[in-house]
Amino acid sequence: MASNTFHRRSLMAGVALAAPALIGREAAAQTPSFFRIGTGSAGGTYYPIGGIIANAISCPPGSACNVAGATDGVPGMVAVAQATQGSVQNVNLIQSGNAESGFVQSDVLHWSYTGTGLFEGRPQLQRLRFLGHLFPEHIHAVVRADSEIRAFSDLRGRRIAIGLQASGARVGSEMILEANGLRAGREFTAEFLNQAQGTERMQDRGLDATFTVVGYPAAAFTEFCSRTGCRILPIAGAEATRVIERAPFYSTGVIPAGAYQGVTQDVPTLTVGACWIVRDSVPDNVVYEITRALWSETTRGLLDRGHAKGREIIRQRALEGRGVVPFHPGAERFYREAGML
């Protein structure tokens, strides 16, 4: 059963009936194997992408698997995408065995595995294993369209939502703000809210800005920008360089014009990778089959149709963002057989 550490909301993998097919007695009698994927808050990108992937790797007992018109999932598996606070909670859930896997920012992954950076002084979370890179995430520094805030220097003395306490968004937001001379409790007031909560407060003028790390388009910002109007603060030049010097896992990127209503020009910002991590105790053959299912043509169609960010989940970038974290042997076997290692 899923840990009650998780948020109550969860998205069960596709339990829709597959096309009728002949099933052997052994398959029909299977006991389902549940596989938990820690994602993020419902207003972000991890949660909907997690639902698509959970559906793609599932093939419940009694369903047709790996045949035309059916899922390419793991026979007998029911994967569940769980809403969580994000990367920091996910690495702790995987380490403790309260989740089999989760989505994690590459910077949080490195720091938690090595006990460095923002995890300095904490036990190393060395039960984490790499399955694959999913997509780049972009720093969103969002204000109202009618806000007088135009740059980091205008954020001094403001109230800023920086993400939930146990989220990678909070880690990234604080680091970016601190690198530019803005410390929580001194130069600005921090509010530990997710994107949906932050935009709601901005709409009511109870907040001045919302910072987060998320793949575009994020549902909360899509709604806010279309309803209230928004601007995204650029992070470029010296502001970006100061962050990259502290955390070389970040690189420069762009939130393109049209990503949100009212955003009419490309906005320079920073990016970090979103990776899928599994616990070392998950059997090798299971992770091999999950990796195979992730990169199958059937899953390709589900990702392309299911979410704008799904189109960026491509096998050519599957090995990015790993750093020093070991491959899970099941994933490594798949990539070697595919000629990628």
C-alpha positions as CSV (number, residue, x, y, z in Angstrom):
1,M,0.0,0.0,0.0
2,A,1.1,3.5,-0.6
3,S,2.7,5.3,2.3
4,N,0.5,7.7,4.1
5,T,3.4,10.2,3.8
6,F,2.0,10.9,0.4
7,H,-0.6,13.4,-0.4
8,R,-4.0,11.8,-0.6
9,R,-4.4,12.6,-4.3
10,S,-3.0,10.0,-6.5
11,L,-3.3,9.1,-10.1
12,M,-3.8,5.4,-10.8
13,A,-2.2,4.1,-13.9
14,G,-4.4,3.1,-16.8
15,V,-6.9,0.5,-15.6
16,A,-9.0,0.9,-18.7
17,L,-9.6,-2.5,-20.2
18,A,-7.3,-3.5,-23.1
19,A,-8.6,-5.1,-26.2
20,P,-9.8,-8.7,-25.6
21,A,-7.0,-11.2,-26.0
22,L,-6.2,-14.8,-25.1
23,I,-4.5,-14.9,-21.7
24,G,-2.8,-17.9,-20.2
25,R,-4.0,-19.2,-16.9
26,E,-0.8,-18.1,-15.2
27,A,-1.2,-14.5,-16.3
28,A,-4.9,-14.5,-15.4
29,A,-4.1,-15.7,-11.9
30,Q,-1.4,-13.1,-11.3
31,T,-1.3,-10.9,-8.2
32,P,-0.8,-7.3,-9.2
33,S,2.5,-5.7,-8.4
34,F,2.2,-2.1,-7.3
35,F,4.9,0.4,-8.2
36,R,4.9,3.9,-6.7
37,I,6.3,6.9,-8.5
38,G,6.7,10.0,-6.4
39,T,6.0,13.1,-8.5
40,G,5.1,16.6,-7.3
41,S,2.2,18.9,-6.6
42,A,-0.9,18.7,-8.8
43,G,-0.3,22.2,-10.3
44,G,3.2,21.4,-11.7
45,T,4.6,19.1,-14.4
46,Y,5.8,16.1,-12.5
47,Y,2.3,15.0,-11.5
48,P,0.7,14.8,-15.0
49,I,3.8,13.4,-16.6
50,G,3.9,10.8,-13.8
51,G,0.4,9.8,-14.6
52,I,1.2,9.3,-18.3
53,I,4.3,7.2,-17.5
54,A,2.5,5.2,-14.9
55,N,-0.1,4.3,-17.5
56,A,2.6,3.5,-20.0
57,I,4.5,1.0,-17.8
58,S,1.4,-0.7,-16.3
59,C,-0.2,-3.9,-17.6
60,P,-2.5,-5.1,-14.9
61,P,-3.3,-8.9,-14.5
62,G,-5.8,-9.9,-17.1
63,S,-4.8,-7.2,-19.6
64,A,-3.0,-7.8,-22.9
65,C,0.6,-6.8,-22.8
66,N,3.1,-6.0,-25.6
67,V,0.8,-6.8,-28.5
68,A,-0.7,-4.6,-31.1
69,G,-3.3,-2.2,-29.7
70,A,-2.3,-2.9,-26.1
71,T,0.1,-1.3,-23.5
72,D,3.8,-2.0,-23.7
73,G,3.9,-2.1,-19.9
74,V,5.3,-4.7,-17.5
75,P,3.0,-7.7,-17.2
76,G,1.3,-7.8,-13.8
77,M,2.3,-4.3,-12.9
78,V,0.1,-1.5,-11.7
79,A,2.1,1.8,-11.4
80,V,0.7,4.6,-9.3
81,A,1.7,8.3,-9.7
82,Q,1.7,9.8,-6.2
83,A,1.4,13.6,-5.6
84,T,4.2,14.7,-3.3
85,Q,6.0,18.0,-2.4
86,G,8.6,17.2,-5.0
87,S,12.3,16.3,-5.4
88,V,13.5,16.6,-1.8
89,Q,10.6,14.5,-0.4
90,N,11.0,12.1,-3.3
91,V,14.6,11.2,-2.5
92,N,13.8,10.7,1.1
93,L,10.8,8.5,0.2
94,I,13.0,6.3,-2.1
95,Q,15.8,6.1,0.5
96,S,13.4,5.0,3.2
97,G,11.6,2.5,1.0
98,N,8.3,4.4,1.1
99,A,8.4,4.7,-2.7
100,E,10.0,2.5,-5.3
101,S,10.8,5.5,-7.5
102,G,10.4,9.2,-8.1
103,F,11.2,12.2,-10.2
104,V,14.1,14.3,-9.0
105,Q,15.9,17.4,-10.1
106,S,19.5,16.6,-11.1
107,D,21.0,19.1,-8.6
108,V,18.9,17.7,-5.7
109,L,19.9,14.2,-6.9
110,H,23.6,14.9,-6.7
111,W,23.5,16.7,-3.4
112,S,21.4,14.1,-1.7
113,Y,23.5,11.2,-3.0
114,T,26.8,12.8,-2.0
115,G,25.7,14.6,1.2
116,T,27.0,17.9,-0.2
117,G,25.6,21.3,-1.1
118,L,22.3,21.9,0.5
119,F,22.5,18.4,2.0
120,E,25.8,19.1,3.7
121,G,25.9,17.4,7.1
122,R,23.1,15.0,6.4
123,P,23.5,11.2,5.8
124,Q,24.2,10.4,2.2
125,L,21.1,8.9,0.4
126,Q,23.0,6.1,-1.3
127,R,20.1,3.8,-2.1
128,L,19.2,6.0,-5.1
129,R,19.8,4.6,-8.6
130,F,19.5,6.3,-12.0
131,L,16.9,5.1,-14.5
132,G,16.8,8.0,-17.0
133,H,16.7,11.7,-17.7
134,L,13.2,12.9,-18.6
135,F,13.1,16.6,-19.6
136,P,14.7,20.0,-18.8
137,E,13.0,22.1,-16.1
138,H,13.0,25.9,-16.3
139,I,13.2,28.5,-13.6
140,H,10.0,30.5,-13.5
141,A,10.2,33.9,-11.8
142,V,6.6,35.1,-12.3
143,V,5.0,38.4,-11.4
144,R,1.7,40.0,-12.2
145,A,1.6,41.8,-15.6
146,D,0.9,45.1,-13.8
147,S,3.7,44.6,-11.3
148,E,6.4,47.2,-11.0
149,I,9.0,44.4,-10.5
150,R,11.3,44.2,-13.5
151,A,14.5,42.6,-12.2
152,F,16.1,40.9,-9.1
153,S,16.9,44.3,-7.6
154,D,13.2,45.1,-7.4
155,L,12.6,41.9,-5.3
156,R,14.1,43.4,-2.1
157,G,11.6,43.7,0.7
158,R,9.0,41.7,-1.3
159,R,6.9,38.6,-0.4
160,I,7.9,35.7,-2.6
161,A,6.5,32.1,-2.9
162,I,9.5,29.8,-3.3
163,G,8.0,26.4,-3.3
164,L,6.9,23.8,-0.7
165,Q,9.3,23.0,2.2
166,A,10.4,19.6,0.8
167,S,10.5,20.5,-2.8
168,G,13.3,20.9,-5.3
169,A,11.6,24.1,-6.3
170,R,12.4,25.6,-2.9
171,V,16.0,24.4,-3.1
172,G,16.5,26.1,-6.5
173,S,14.6,29.2,-5.7
174,E,16.5,29.9,-2.5
175,M,19.9,29.3,-4.2
176,I,19.1,31.6,-7.2
177,L,17.9,34.4,-4.9
178,E,20.8,34.0,-2.5
179,A,23.3,34.0,-5.4
180,N,21.9,37.4,-6.3
181,G,22.1,38.8,-2.7
182,L,18.6,38.0,-1.6
183,R,18.2,35.9,1.6
184,A,15.0,34.7,3.1
185,G,14.1,36.5,6.2
186,R,16.4,39.4,5.5
187,E,16.1,40.8,2.0
188,F,12.7,39.2,1.3
189,T,9.9,37.3,3.0
190,A,9.6,33.7,1.9
191,E,6.3,31.9,1.6
192,F,6.4,28.1,1.3
193,L,3.7,27.6,-1.4
194,N,3.5,25.6,-4.5
195,Q,2.7,27.2,-7.9
196,A,-1.0,27.0,-7.6
197,Q,-1.0,28.5,-4.1
198,G,1.5,31.2,-5.1
199,T,-0.5,32.3,-8.2
200,E,-3.7,32.4,-6.2
201,R,-2.1,34.7,-3.6
202,M,-0.6,36.9,-6.4
203,Q,-4.0,37.2,-7.9
204,D,-5.3,38.6,-4.6
205,R,-2.2,40.8,-4.3
206,G,-1.1,39.0,-1.2
207,L,2.3,38.1,-2.9
208,D,4.6,39.9,-5.1
209,A,6.3,37.0,-7.0
210,T,6.3,33.2,-7.3
211,F,9.6,31.4,-8.0
212,T,9.7,27.7,-9.0
213,V,11.5,25.1,-11.0
214,V,9.1,23.4,-13.4
215,G,8.8,22.3,-17.0
216,Y,6.7,24.7,-19.1
217,P,3.8,24.9,-19.6
218,A,2.9,24.5,-15.9
219,A,-0.9,24.3,-15.4
220,A,-0.9,26.8,-12.5
221,F,0.9,29.5,-14.5
222,T,-1.1,28.8,-17.6
223,E,-4.3,29.5,-15.7
224,F,-2.8,32.6,-13.9
225,C,-1.4,34.2,-17.0
226,S,-4.7,33.8,-19.0
227,R,-6.9,35.0,-16.1
228,T,-4.8,37.7,-14.5
229,G,-1.9,38.5,-16.8
230,C,1.7,37.7,-16.0
231,R,5.3,38.5,-16.8
232,I,8.3,36.2,-16.3
233,L,11.5,37.9,-15.0
234,P,14.6,37.2,-17.2
235,I,17.6,35.4,-15.6
236,A,20.6,36.1,-17.8
237,G,24.1,37.6,-17.8
238,A,25.8,38.0,-14.5
239,E,22.6,36.9,-12.6
240,A,22.7,33.5,-14.4
241,T,26.5,33.2,-14.1
242,R,26.5,33.6,-10.3
243,V,24.1,30.7,-10.0
244,I,26.0,28.4,-12.4
245,E,29.2,29.1,-10.5
246,R,27.5,27.7,-7.4
247,A,25.7,24.9,-9.1
248,P,27.1,23.7,-12.4
249,F,24.1,21.4,-12.9
250,Y,22.3,24.5,-14.0
251,S,22.5,25.8,-17.6
252,T,21.0,28.6,-19.6
253,G,17.7,28.1,-21.4
254,V,14.7,29.9,-22.7
255,I,11.0,29.9,-21.9
256,P,9.7,30.6,-25.4
257,A,7.3,33.2,-26.6
258,G,3.8,31.8,-26.5
259,A,4.5,29.4,-23.7
260,Y,2.0,31.4,-21.6
261,Q,-0.7,33.9,-22.7
262,G,0.8,37.4,-22.7
263,V,4.4,36.1,-22.9
264,T,5.3,37.6,-26.4
265,Q,9.0,37.3,-26.3
266,D,11.5,34.5,-25.4
267,V,12.5,34.8,-21.8
268,P,16.1,33.8,-20.9
269,T,16.3,31.7,-17.8
270,L,18.1,28.7,-16.2
271,T,17.4,25.0,-16.6
272,V,18.0,21.8,-14.6
273,G,17.3,18.2,-15.6
274,A,14.3,16.2,-14.3
275,C,15.5,12.6,-13.7
276,W,13.7,9.3,-12.9
277,I,15.3,7.6,-9.9
278,V,14.6,4.1,-8.5
279,R,15.5,2.4,-5.3
280,D,18.4,0.0,-5.4
281,S,16.2,-2.8,-4.0
282,V,13.9,-2.9,-7.0
283,P,14.7,-6.2,-8.9
284,D,16.9,-5.8,-12.0
285,N,14.5,-7.5,-14.3
286,V,11.7,-5.2,-13.2
287,V,13.7,-2.0,-13.8
288,Y,14.9,-3.4,-17.2
289,E,11.3,-3.9,-18.3
290,I,10.3,-0.5,-17.0
291,T,13.1,1.2,-18.9
292,R,12.1,-0.8,-22.0
293,A,8.5,0.3,-21.6
294,L,9.5,4.0,-21.1
295,W,11.3,4.1,-24.4
296,S,8.9,2.1,-26.5
297,E,7.0,3.4,-29.5
298,T,3.7,3.0,-27.7
299,T,4.9,5.2,-24.8
300,R,6.2,7.7,-27.4
301,G,2.7,8.2,-28.6
302,L,1.3,8.5,-25.1
303,L,3.9,11.2,-24.2
304,D,3.4,13.1,-27.4
305,R,-0.4,13.2,-27.0
306,G,-0.6,13.5,-23.2
307,H,1.3,16.7,-22.3
308,A,3.4,19.4,-24.0
309,K,6.4,18.4,-21.9
310,G,6.0,14.8,-23.0
311,R,7.4,15.7,-26.4
312,E,10.7,16.6,-24.8
313,I,11.1,13.2,-23.2
314,I,13.4,11.6,-25.8
315,R,15.7,8.6,-25.6
316,Q,18.6,10.6,-27.1
317,R,18.8,12.6,-23.8
318,A,18.1,9.6,-21.5
319,L,21.6,9.6,-20.0
320,E,21.9,13.3,-19.1
321,G,21.9,14.5,-15.5
322,R,23.2,11.4,-13.8
323,G,26.4,12.8,-12.5
324,V,28.0,10.4,-9.9
325,V,24.8,8.5,-9.1
326,P,25.1,4.9,-10.3
327,F,22.8,3.4,-12.9
328,H,20.3,0.8,-11.6
329,P,21.7,-2.4,-13.1
330,G,18.4,-3.1,-14.9
331,A,18.5,0.3,-16.6
332,E,22.1,0.0,-17.4
333,R,21.5,-3.4,-19.1
334,F,18.8,-1.8,-21.3
335,Y,21.1,1.1,-22.4
336,R,24.0,-1.2,-23.1
337,E,21.8,-3.5,-25.2
338,A,20.5,-0.4,-27.0
339,G,24.1,0.7,-27.8
340,M,23.9,3.8,-25.7
341,L,26.6,2.9,-23.3
